[in-house]
Amino acid sequence: MIVIAAATLALVLWWVWHWQLERVTHEARQHADSRLALYTGSLDGALERFSYLPGLLARHSLVQAAAVDEVGVFTAQVNRYLAQVAERSGAKAIFLMDDEGVTIAASNHADEDSFLGHHYAFRPYFQDAMATGQGEFFAIGSTTGRAGYFVSAAVKGGASGRPAGVLVVKVSLEGLQDNWRQAGEQVLLSDANGVVILSSRPEWRYRRLGDIGDNAMQEINDQRQFLETPLRPLGKRLRDGSLHIGSAGNGDVGERYFDMTLPQTTLGWTMHYLVPVRPLYTVARNALLAASGATLALLLLGLWLRERQKRQRLRDREARIIREANERLEARVQARTQELEAAQAELVQAGKLAALGTMAAGIAHELNQPLAGIRTYAASGARLLERGREATAITNFRHIHDLSDRLATLIRQLKIFARKGGALEPVDLGARLHFVLGLLEDRLQRQEVELHLALPEASPAWVAGDSVRVEQLLTNLLRNALDALHDVPSPRLDIRVTLGPQRVDLFVADNGPGIDEATLEHIFDPFYTTKEVGDGLGLGLFIAYGIVQDLNGRIRAENRPDRLGGAVFHVALSRVEDEASRQPDHEDTRHE
C-alpha cells in the first residue's frame, strides 16, 4: 500500500513538473514572437528611413556633375552639400565614388578619418551598384573602424551608358543596439553567414552561431567585411535546437537559451531572441516544490488534527494564566492611578500657590516703576520750587499726575490679563518710546549713557496693542539694558525702529558684557536673574515676554558681534496700516 501510494505520488509530481514546463515554455515562445516582431519593426524603420536617400542624391545635378568632373571644380561644393544632407538626415556619412571606386567627395571631408581618396571598389555596395544600379552591405568601416549599414545607388552619366560613379549612405545602427541593451533582453541580429552583427550584449558581437564554409570565409576576407576581427563561435548548438553560451575554460557553466528566430528581408539577415531556459526550469521546479509542499501539508494536517485536542487544552491553560495575570495587573494599575491622582492634586495646589506668588511679585515690580518716577519728579519739583522755577516744576507735577493715572490704568490692566488680553488698538510706538525715555531720563544721565535713537521718518510706527502694555514692554526692555550697562565704561544704548510690510521691528542694543549661552536658554523664565540678591526678582523680561505674546508678536535675545559687544533684544509687533484709527498720545488725552 505504501509502495503504491509513493508511486502514485511520484507520477503526480512528475506530471505537475512536465505540465508547468510546457506551459511556461509556450508562454515564453509567444512572448518571443511578439518581441521579434517589435525588434524587426524597429530595424526595418531604421533602414527604410535611408533607403530612398542614395537614389535621390544620385539624381541630383550637382552630384552628377561632380561624378564626371575630372578637375575637381565641384568638389568643394558637393562636399558641403553632402555634409548638410548628412547632418539633416542623421546619416553617419555620405560619400561619392567615381567609377573606379575612389572617393571623390564625402560629408566627412573635414574629419581626420575622412573617406576622401580611399578606394572602396572591393566593397559589395560598390560592385552591386555599378552592376545593378543599387547595393547594400553591412561591414566594419576600413577607414574609421566603426561598423555600419551601407546603402548605395549608381550615378548616371558615364561613358557608354556605364554609371559615372556610386553614391553611398552609411547608416549607424549603434543607437538601435543601445536600445536593445537598455531593454535588458537577449537580442541578436546575424547576417547570411550566421555572424552576429548587432547584439544587446556587446561581447557577443562578431561571433558566429555556426560553422562558416571555406568559400564564405574567403568572400568575407576579400570584402574585408569584419577587417581583422576573429570570428569565434558564440556557443554550441544542442540537439533540441537550443543554444548553449558560455566559456568552459574559466569555470563558467554558461547559459542555455531557446533560440527564437525571424528571417529579415535585408541581406539574408536573421533576428534572434534568446529565451533563457534556466528561469523556465525554475518555474517548473517551483511548481513541483509547491505540489510537494501541498502534499506535505496534507500529511501534516492529519497530524495536526490528531494533536488538536492537546493543543486546545494547552491554550485554555495559557488563557487562564493570562487572565489571572491581567487581573493582578489591573489591580496594580488602579492602585497606582489613585496614587498619581493624589500626587497630581498636590502639584496643582502647589502650582496655584506658585502662580499667586508670581502674580504678586509681578504687580509689586510693575507698581514700583511709576512710584520711582513719582518720587523722582516730586524731589525734582521741590528743588525747582526752591529755585523759583515754577513753570518747570508744574511740568514735573503734570508728569506725576500722568504717572498716577498710569498706576490706576496698570491696576485696571490686571482685568485684561485675567481675560486673556484686551482689545488691540493702534499705538504709536515712537511716541510711547519717547514717553518711557522721559521716565528714565534721570537714570540715563546718572549712568552717563550715550543714547542713539533711530525712528522711521516716512511715517509713524503704528502697532497693534494698547498704550499701557506697550509702555510696560518698553520700560522693562530699557531697564534691563541699563542694568547691563552698570559699571561699563562709555556705556551706549542703541534703539532702532524699522517698518516692514506686515510688522514693526524694535531693536534695543547695549554694549554691556553680553549674555552667556546658559542664560540665553532661560532669560525669559520667571524669577530667573543674574543680579545680586535684592537687586531684582527676575520678572522684568518674563513680563515683557508675556506682553509680546498677548500682542501676537515675537521677541528674542542674542549677543551682538564681538566687535560691537553687548546684547540686543529684537521685538516684532503687528503693524497697523490704517492711521485714521490710531488713538491719541497719553499726553494729549490727559491734559485736554
VEXTORLO-285999 format. One line per field, with one value per residue (C-alpha): residue number from 1; residue in one letter; x, y, z. Coordinates in steps of 0.25 Angstrom, whole numbers, padded with zeros to 4 digits, always signed. Layout:
// residues N
nr <- NUM:...
rest <- a:...
xx <- X:...
yy <- Y:...
zz <- Z:...
END
This chain:
// residues 592
nr <- 1:2:3:4:5:6:7:8:9:10:11:12:13:14:15:16:17:18:19:20:21:22:23:24:25:26:27:28:29:30:31:32:33:34:35:36:37:38:39:40:41:42:43:44:45:46:47:48:49:50:51:52:53:54:55:56:57:58:59:60:61:62:63:64:65:66:67:68:69:70:71:72:73:74:75:76:77:78:79:80:81:82:83:84:85:86:87:88:89:90:91:92:93:94:95:96:97:98:99:100:101:102:103:104:105:106:107:108:109:110:111:112:113:114:115:116:117:118:119:120:121:122:123:124:125:126:127:128:129:130:131:132:133:134:135:136:137:138:139:140:141:142:143:144:145:146:147:148:149:150:151:152:153:154:155:156:157:158:159:160:161:162:163:164:165:166:167:168:169:170:171:172:173:174:175:176:177:178:179:180:181:182:183:184:185:186:187:188:189:190:191:192:193:194:195:196:197:198:199:200:201:202:203:204:205:206:207:208:209:210:211:212:213:214:215:216:217:218:219:220:221:222:223:224:225:226:227:228:229:230:231:232:233:234:235:236:237:238:239:240:241:242:243:244:245:246:247:248:249:250:251:252:253:254:255:256:257:258:259:260:261:262:263:264:265:266:267:268:269:270:271:272:273:274:275:276:277:278:279:280:281:282:283:284:285:286:287:288:289:290:291:292:293:294:295:296:297:298:299:300:301:302:303:304:305:306:307:308:309:310:311:312:313:314:315:316:317:318:319:320:321:322:323:324:325:326:327:328:329:330:331:332:333:334:335:336:337:338:339:340:341:342:343:344:345:346:347:348:349:350:351:352:353:354:355:356:357:358:359:360:361:362:363:364:365:366:367:368:369:370:371:372:373:374:375:376:377:378:379:380:381:382:383:384:385:386:387:388:389:390:391:392:393:394:395:396:397:398:399:400:401:402:403:404:405:406:407:408:409:410:411:412:413:414:415:416:417:418:419:420:421:422:423:424:425:426:427:428:429:430:431:432:433:434:435:436:437:438:439:440:441:442:443:444:445:446:447:448:449:450:451:452:453:454:455:456:457:458:459:460:461:462:463:464:465:466:467:468:469:470:471:472:473:474:475:476:477:478:479:480:481:482:483:484:485:486:487:488:489:490:491:492:493:494:495:496:497:498:499:500:501:502:503:504:505:506:507:508:509:510:511:512:513:514:515:516:517:518:519:520:521:522:523:524:525:526:527:528:529:530:531:532:533:534:535:536:537:538:539:540:541:542:543:544:545:546:547:548:549:550:551:552:553:554:555:556:557:558:559:560:561:562:563:564:565:566:567:568:569:570:571:572:573:574:575:576:577:578:579:580:581:582:583:584:585:586:587:588:589:590:591:592
rest <- m:i:v:i:a:a:a:t:l:a:l:v:l:w:w:v:w:h:w:q:l:e:r:v:t:h:e:a:r:q:h:a:d:s:r:l:a:l:y:t:g:s:l:d:g:a:l:e:r:f:s:y:l:p:g:l:l:a:r:h:s:l:v:q:a:a:a:v:d:e:v:g:v:f:t:a:q:v:n:r:y:l:a:q:v:a:e:r:s:g:a:k:a:i:f:l:m:d:d:e:g:v:t:i:a:a:s:n:h:a:d:e:d:s:f:l:g:h:h:y:a:f:r:p:y:f:q:d:a:m:a:t:g:q:g:e:f:f:a:i:g:s:t:t:g:r:a:g:y:f:v:s:a:a:v:k:g:g:a:s:g:r:p:a:g:v:l:v:v:k:v:s:l:e:g:l:q:d:n:w:r:q:a:g:e:q:v:l:l:s:d:a:n:g:v:v:i:l:s:s:r:p:e:w:r:y:r:r:l:g:d:i:g:d:n:a:m:q:e:i:n:d:q:r:q:f:l:e:t:p:l:r:p:l:g:k:r:l:r:d:g:s:l:h:i:g:s:a:g:n:g:d:v:g:e:r:y:f:d:m:t:l:p:q:t:t:l:g:w:t:m:h:y:l:v:p:v:r:p:l:y:t:v:a:r:n:a:l:l:a:a:s:g:a:t:l:a:l:l:l:l:g:l:w:l:r:e:r:q:k:r:q:r:l:r:d:r:e:a:r:i:i:r:e:a:n:e:r:l:e:a:r:v:q:a:r:t:q:e:l:e:a:a:q:a:e:l:v:q:a:g:k:l:a:a:l:g:t:m:a:a:g:i:a:h:e:l:n:q:p:l:a:g:i:r:t:y:a:a:s:g:a:r:l:l:e:r:g:r:e:a:t:a:i:t:n:f:r:h:i:h:d:l:s:d:r:l:a:t:l:i:r:q:l:k:i:f:a:r:k:g:g:a:l:e:p:v:d:l:g:a:r:l:h:f:v:l:g:l:l:e:d:r:l:q:r:q:e:v:e:l:h:l:a:l:p:e:a:s:p:a:w:v:a:g:d:s:v:r:v:e:q:l:l:t:n:l:l:r:n:a:l:d:a:l:h:d:v:p:s:p:r:l:d:i:r:v:t:l:g:p:q:r:v:d:l:f:v:a:d:n:g:p:g:i:d:e:a:t:l:e:h:i:f:d:p:f:y:t:t:k:e:v:g:d:g:l:g:l:g:l:f:i:a:y:g:i:v:q:d:l:n:g:r:i:r:a:e:n:r:p:d:r:l:g:g:a:v:f:h:v:a:l:s:r:v:e:d:e:a:s:r:q:p:d:h:e:d:t:r:h:e
xx <- +0000:+0011:+0019:+0006:+0004:+0018:+0018:+0005:+0011:+0023:+0015:+0006:+0018:+0025:+0012:+0012:+0026:+0024:+0011:+0017:+0030:+0021:+0012:+0023:+0031:+0019:+0017:+0032:+0031:+0019:+0026:+0038:+0030:+0024:+0037:+0043:+0032:+0035:+0050:+0048:+0039:+0049:+0061:+0052:+0049:+0063:+0067:+0055:+0058:+0070:+0066:+0062:+0073:+0084:+0075:+0070:+0084:+0090:+0080:+0084:+0090:+0102:+0105:+0105:+0114:+0124:+0124:+0129:+0137:+0152:+0158:+0150:+0143:+0130:+0138:+0137:+0123:+0118:+0126:+0118:+0105:+0107:+0111:+0098:+0089:+0096:+0094:+0079:+0076:+0084:+0093:+0106:+0113:+0110:+0121:+0123:+0132:+0136:+0134:+0147:+0143:+0151:+0144:+0144:+0134:+0130:+0121:+0133:+0143:+0148:+0150:+0163:+0157:+0151:+0147:+0153:+0163:+0161:+0158:+0145:+0144:+0145:+0132:+0119:+0111:+0120:+0121:+0106:+0102:+0111:+0105:+0090:+0089:+0088:+0094:+0095:+0104:+0108:+0123:+0133:+0138:+0152:+0155:+0148:+0148:+0133:+0122:+0110:+0100:+0104:+0093:+0097:+0092:+0098:+0101:+0097:+0105:+0117:+0122:+0115:+0103:+0112:+0110:+0119:+0120:+0113:+0107:+0107:+0100:+0106:+0096:+0100:+0092:+0098:+0086:+0077:+0087:+0087:+0072:+0073:+0083:+0074:+0062:+0070:+0067:+0076:+0074:+0083:+0084:+0092:+0096:+0094:+0107:+0102:+0111:+0105:+0106:+0097:+0095:+0089:+0101:+0114:+0123:+0114:+0116:+0124:+0123:+0117:+0105:+0110:+0121:+0125:+0129:+0143:+0137:+0128:+0140:+0149:+0138:+0137:+0152:+0152:+0141:+0148:+0135:+0140:+0154:+0163:+0153:+0154:+0140:+0140:+0127:+0117:+0112:+0109:+0096:+0090:+0081:+0068:+0072:+0075:+0088:+0098:+0106:+0118:+0133:+0137:+0151:+0149:+0139:+0127:+0116:+0109:+0095:+0085:+0075:+0064:+0067:+0055:+0057:+0051:+0057:+0059:+0057:+0070:+0083:+0078:+0079:+0072:+0067:+0069:+0062:+0069:+0060:+0068:+0064:+0068:+0057:+0047:+0052:+0052:+0037:+0035:+0043:+0035:+0022:+0028:+0032:+0018:+0012:+0021:+0018:+0003:+0005:+0013:+0003:-0008:+0001:+0003:-0011:-0014:-0004:-0010:-0024:-0018:-0012:-0023:-0029:-0016:-0013:-0027:-0025:-0011:-0018:-0028:-0018:-0010:-0022:-0026:-0012:-0012:-0026:-0021:-0008:-0017:-0026:-0014:-0008:-0021:-0022:-0008:-0011:-0023:-0015:-0004:-0015:-0020:-0006:-0004:-0017:-0014:+0000:-0006:-0015:-0004:+0004:-0008:-0009:+0006:+0004:-0007:+0002:+0013:+0005:-0001:+0013:+0018:+0006:+0008:+0023:+0020:+0009:+0019:+0030:+0021:+0016:+0030:+0034:+0023:+0025:+0040:+0037:+0027:+0038:+0048:+0038:+0034:+0048:+0052:+0039:+0042:+0056:+0051:+0041:+0052:+0060:+0047:+0045:+0030:+0028:+0037:+0032:+0018:+0023:+0028:+0015:+0008:+0017:+0014:-0001:+0002:+0009:-0003:-0012:-0003:-0003:-0018:-0018:-0008:-0017:-0029:-0019:-0020:-0034:-0029:-0019:-0030:-0038:-0026:-0023:-0031:-0035:-0023:-0023:-0013:-0002:+0009:+0022:+0031:+0022:+0022:+0037:+0039:+0030:+0037:+0051:+0046:+0043:+0057:+0064:+0069:+0075:+0081:+0088:+0093:+0099:+0104:+0099:+0101:+0087:+0085:+0070:+0066:+0052:+0045:+0044:+0034:+0022:+0019:+0021:+0007:+0006:-0006:-0007:-0010:-0002:-0001:+0005:+0014:+0020:+0022:+0029:+0038:+0041:+0045:+0054:+0061:+0062:+0069:+0078:+0082:+0085:+0094:+0101:+0104:+0119:+0122:+0132:+0126:+0112:+0104:+0089:+0084:+0069:+0065:+0051:+0048:+0036:+0032:+0020:+0013:+0021:+0029:+0043:+0049:+0063:+0069:+0084:+0095:+0110:+0110:+0116:+0106:+0098:+0105:+0099:+0093:+0086:+0080:+0073:+0065:+0065:+0050:+0047:+0040:+0049:+0062:+0072:+0087:+0087:+0091:+0081:+0072:+0075:+0063:+0053:+0055:+0041:+0044:+0047:+0037:+0026:+0032:+0031:+0016:+0013:+0019:+0011:-0002:+0001:+0003:+0017:+0031:+0043:+0057:+0070:+0084:+0098:+0104:+0116:+0130:+0134:+0121:+0120:+0107:+0093:+0082:+0067:+0058:+0043:+0034:+0020:+0008:+0007:-0005:-0007:-0020:-0014:-0028:-0032:-0020:-0022:-0016:-0004:-0005:+0000:-0011:-0023:-0019:-0017:-0029
yy <- +0000:+0009:+0006:+0009:+0022:+0026:+0022:+0030:+0042:+0042:+0041:+0052:+0061:+0057:+0061:+0075:+0078:+0074:+0082:+0094:+0094:+0092:+0104:+0114:+0110:+0112:+0126:+0129:+0126:+0134:+0146:+0144:+0144:+0158:+0163:+0158:+0166:+0178:+0178:+0175:+0187:+0196:+0190:+0192:+0206:+0210:+0204:+0209:+0223:+0224:+0214:+0225:+0235:+0229:+0229:+0243:+0249:+0241:+0248:+0262:+0270:+0275:+0260:+0256:+0268:+0264:+0250:+0253:+0265:+0261:+0274:+0275:+0288:+0284:+0276:+0287:+0290:+0275:+0273:+0284:+0279:+0264:+0269:+0277:+0265:+0256:+0265:+0268:+0253:+0247:+0238:+0235:+0238:+0241:+0239:+0239:+0230:+0230:+0218:+0212:+0212:+0224:+0234:+0248:+0255:+0252:+0258:+0256:+0263:+0272:+0260:+0253:+0240:+0245:+0236:+0245:+0238:+0224:+0212:+0204:+0196:+0183:+0186:+0179:+0192:+0198:+0186:+0183:+0198:+0198:+0185:+0187:+0201:+0199:+0192:+0190:+0183:+0183:+0184:+0190:+0203:+0200:+0215:+0219:+0205:+0207:+0198:+0202:+0198:+0204:+0206:+0211:+0216:+0218:+0232:+0232:+0240:+0231:+0227:+0216:+0216:+0212:+0219:+0231:+0227:+0222:+0230:+0223:+0226:+0220:+0217:+0215:+0204:+0207:+0214:+0202:+0193:+0202:+0202:+0187:+0187:+0196:+0187:+0176:+0165:+0156:+0160:+0157:+0160:+0151:+0152:+0142:+0135:+0134:+0144:+0153:+0168:+0174:+0169:+0174:+0168:+0175:+0163:+0155:+0163:+0158:+0144:+0133:+0124:+0112:+0108:+0116:+0109:+0112:+0119:+0128:+0131:+0135:+0144:+0151:+0153:+0158:+0168:+0172:+0171:+0170:+0174:+0166:+0163:+0148:+0141:+0132:+0123:+0129:+0116:+0101:+0097:+0086:+0074:+0081:+0093:+0101:+0109:+0108:+0120:+0120:+0118:+0105:+0109:+0118:+0111:+0117:+0107:+0116:+0118:+0111:+0118:+0115:+0122:+0128:+0134:+0142:+0144:+0158:+0164:+0171:+0163:+0150:+0155:+0147:+0153:+0145:+0146:+0137:+0132:+0127:+0112:+0113:+0122:+0113:+0101:+0109:+0112:+0097:+0094:+0104:+0097:+0084:+0089:+0095:+0082:+0075:+0085:+0083:+0068:+0070:+0080:+0069:+0060:+0070:+0073:+0059:+0060:+0074:+0069:+0058:+0067:+0078:+0074:+0074:+0088:+0093:+0089:+0096:+0108:+0108:+0107:+0118:+0127:+0125:+0129:+0141:+0145:+0144:+0152:+0163:+0163:+0165:+0176:+0183:+0184:+0189:+0200:+0204:+0206:+0213:+0222:+0226:+0230:+0238:+0245:+0249:+0254:+0262:+0269:+0273:+0278:+0286:+0292:+0296:+0301:+0310:+0316:+0318:+0325:+0334:+0337:+0341:+0350:+0357:+0359:+0364:+0374:+0379:+0380:+0388:+0397:+0401:+0407:+0418:+0420:+0422:+0432:+0440:+0441:+0446:+0456:+0460:+0462:+0470:+0479:+0482:+0487:+0495:+0502:+0505:+0511:+0519:+0511:+0509:+0506:+0495:+0490:+0490:+0481:+0471:+0471:+0468:+0456:+0452:+0453:+0445:+0434:+0434:+0431:+0420:+0413:+0413:+0408:+0398:+0392:+0392:+0384:+0372:+0370:+0369:+0358:+0351:+0351:+0346:+0360:+0372:+0378:+0383:+0397:+0405:+0410:+0420:+0412:+0424:+0433:+0422:+0421:+0436:+0435:+0424:+0430:+0442:+0434:+0428:+0441:+0443:+0429:+0431:+0444:+0437:+0426:+0435:+0426:+0431:+0429:+0427:+0427:+0423:+0425:+0424:+0437:+0434:+0430:+0427:+0413:+0409:+0395:+0387:+0387:+0397:+0408:+0402:+0389:+0395:+0405:+0393:+0385:+0397:+0400:+0386:+0385:+0398:+0396:+0382:+0389:+0400:+0389:+0382:+0396:+0397:+0399:+0399:+0410:+0418:+0412:+0413:+0409:+0408:+0408:+0405:+0404:+0399:+0397:+0385:+0381:+0374:+0377:+0387:+0383:+0389:+0387:+0390:+0388:+0391:+0390:+0383:+0369:+0361:+0349:+0335:+0323:+0317:+0330:+0331:+0318:+0323:+0338:+0339:+0329:+0335:+0338:+0335:+0346:+0348:+0360:+0360:+0356:+0368:+0375:+0368:+0357:+0352:+0357:+0368:+0360:+0350:+0360:+0366:+0352:+0351:+0365:+0361:+0348:+0355:+0365:+0354:+0357:+0351:+0354:+0348:+0352:+0349:+0355:+0365:+0362:+0363:+0376:+0383:+0375:+0374:+0368:+0372:+0369:+0368:+0370:+0369:+0374:+0374:+0387:+0395:+0401:+0410:+0422:+0429:+0419:+0422:+0426:+0440:+0440:+0440:+0454:+0459:+0452:+0455:+0470:+0474
zz <- +0000:+0004:-0009:-0018:-0011:-0013:-0027:-0030:-0023:-0031:-0044:-0040:-0037:-0050:-0057:-0050:-0054:-0068:-0070:-0063:-0072:-0085:-0080:-0077:-0090:-0098:-0092:-0094:-0109:-0110:-0103:-0112:-0125:-0121:-0117:-0130:-0138:-0130:-0132:-0146:-0148:-0141:-0150:-0163:-0159:-0157:-0170:-0178:-0173:-0182:-0193:-0203:-0200:-0209:-0221:-0219:-0217:-0229:-0238:-0232:-0243:-0234:-0231:-0245:-0249:-0238:-0243:-0257:-0252:-0255:-0250:-0237:-0240:-0232:-0221:-0210:-0213:-0213:-0200:-0193:-0199:-0195:-0181:-0180:-0184:-0174:-0163:-0166:-0169:-0158:-0167:-0161:-0174:-0189:-0200:-0215:-0222:-0237:-0246:-0241:-0226:-0222:-0212:-0219:-0209:-0195:-0184:-0174:-0183:-0171:-0162:-0159:-0163:-0176:-0187:-0198:-0207:-0201:-0210:-0208:-0220:-0213:-0205:-0210:-0209:-0220:-0229:-0228:-0231:-0243:-0248:-0244:-0240:-0225:-0214:-0199:-0189:-0174:-0170:-0161:-0168:-0173:-0170:-0157:-0151:-0148:-0153:-0161:-0172:-0185:-0196:-0210:-0223:-0237:-0242:-0257:-0267:-0270:-0284:-0292:-0282:-0271:-0257:-0255:-0240:-0228:-0216:-0203:-0190:-0177:-0166:-0152:-0144:-0131:-0126:-0129:-0122:-0110:-0109:-0109:-0098:-0089:-0091:-0083:-0093:-0101:-0115:-0127:-0142:-0151:-0165:-0176:-0171:-0157:-0151:-0141:-0146:-0135:-0121:-0108:-0101:-0107:-0104:-0113:-0126:-0137:-0132:-0141:-0138:-0146:-0156:-0168:-0181:-0187:-0199:-0190:-0181:-0193:-0198:-0184:-0185:-0199:-0196:-0182:-0176:-0162:-0164:-0155:-0145:-0141:-0143:-0131:-0129:-0119:-0113:-0116:-0123:-0115:-0121:-0117:-0125:-0112:-0111:-0100:-0098:-0088:-0086:-0081:-0078:-0067:-0058:-0065:-0067:-0077:-0080:-0089:-0098:-0107:-0120:-0126:-0140:-0150:-0164:-0169:-0183:-0183:-0188:-0182:-0168:-0157:-0144:-0131:-0118:-0107:-0096:-0084:-0081:-0066:-0062:-0069:-0061:-0049:-0050:-0053:-0041:-0032:-0037:-0033:-0019:-0017:-0021:-0011:-0001:-0003:-0001:+0011:+0016:+0015:+0023:+0034:+0034:+0039:+0049:+0053:+0055:+0064:+0073:+0072:+0086:+0093:+0088:+0091:+0106:+0106:+0100:+0111:+0122:+0116:+0115:+0129:+0133:+0125:+0130:+0145:+0141:+0135:+0147:+0156:+0147:+0146:+0161:+0162:+0151:+0158:+0171:+0164:+0157:+0170:+0176:+0163:+0164:+0179:+0175:+0163:+0173:+0181:+0169:+0164:+0178:+0178:+0164:+0169:+0180:+0171:+0161:+0172:+0177:+0163:+0161:+0174:+0171:+0157:+0162:+0172:+0161:+0152:+0162:+0167:+0154:+0153:+0168:+0166:+0155:+0164:+0175:+0165:+0159:+0173:+0178:+0165:+0166:+0181:+0177:+0165:+0174:+0184:+0172:+0167:+0154:+0156:+0141:+0140:+0154:+0148:+0137:+0147:+0155:+0142:+0140:+0154:+0150:+0138:+0146:+0156:+0144:+0139:+0153:+0152:+0138:+0142:+0153:+0143:+0133:+0143:+0138:+0124:+0128:+0134:+0121:+0113:+0108:+0104:+0090:+0081:+0076:+0068:+0077:+0072:+0077:+0075:+0084:+0095:+0093:+0096:+0108:+0114:+0111:+0118:+0131:+0130:+0127:+0141:+0141:+0127:+0132:+0145:+0137:+0126:+0115:+0101:+0095:+0080:+0075:+0061:+0057:+0043:+0037:+0026:+0035:+0050:+0055:+0058:+0064:+0069:+0085:+0096:+0102:+0116:+0111:+0101:+0111:+0121:+0110:+0106:+0121:+0124:+0112:+0114:+0129:+0126:+0116:+0127:+0137:+0127:+0125:+0140:+0143:+0127:+0123:+0111:+0112:+0099:+0097:+0082:+0080:+0065:+0060:+0045:+0037:+0029:+0021:+0032:+0044:+0052:+0057:+0070:+0073:+0087:+0088:+0098:+0099:+0112:+0115:+0107:+0111:+0113:+0106:+0119:+0122:+0108:+0109:+0122:+0120:+0119:+0130:+0143:+0155:+0146:+0149:+0149:+0158:+0172:+0183:+0186:+0172:+0165:+0165:+0150:+0146:+0136:+0124:+0128:+0128:+0115:+0108:+0113:+0107:+0094:+0093:+0097:+0085:+0075:+0074:+0075:+0084:+0084:+0091:+0085:+0086:+0077:+0068:+0076:+0070:+0076:+0089:+0097:+0095:+0086:+0088:+0076:+0077:+0065:+0066:+0056:+0048:+0047:+0033:+0036:+0042:+0043:+0054:+0063:+0077:+0083:+0091:+0106:+0108:+0098:+0105:+0120:+0119:+0109
END
